[in-house]
């Protein structure tokens, strides 16, 4: 699934070339000659989520079923970029939902995570967006999302804390309203560590 609104890679490459010069580099030296084009392509990929919607990534992979129990997909790898410094953050996302006659194709849950992760983000908003999309697209009774990420903006610069992990959660529907549902979700996540 390609980004509909394509990044103008030639323009981005020209900007990266200017940036290299501003940083004191020679963009014509051997190791940097193709760097502007590589960075432009990388940024187009890393921000490809702007051209996606949950409905589009699902591609009709919502299936009718009698299932009305909790479904959990753990350890979904995610990579995103902090909107404050444009440095990567990465980690794992765990999604649980209670079906109400519909289930999502399992790989599509990971695609929904990528849909929002491939944008400039903050982890807090990313967690909420994934939860809301699963709730809406699956017509779920409830949804829980937990993300555990390491942020290079905190590890490489500033406070330089190498072992810090940020954990965020979003609970909607029955996961928010019913403490026993939320507890079951958290227990299932913690039992597999």
Secondary structure, 3 states (H helix, E strand, C coil): CCCCCCCCHHHHHHHHHHHHHHCCCCCCCHHHCCHHHHHHHHHHHHCHHHHCCHHHHHCCCEEECCCCCEEEEEEEEEEEEECCCCCEEEEEEEEEEECCCEEECHHHHHHHHHHHHCCEECHHHHHHHHHHHHHHHHCCCEEEEEEEEEEHHHHCCCCCCCCCCEEEEEEEEHHHHCHHHHHHHHHHHHHCC
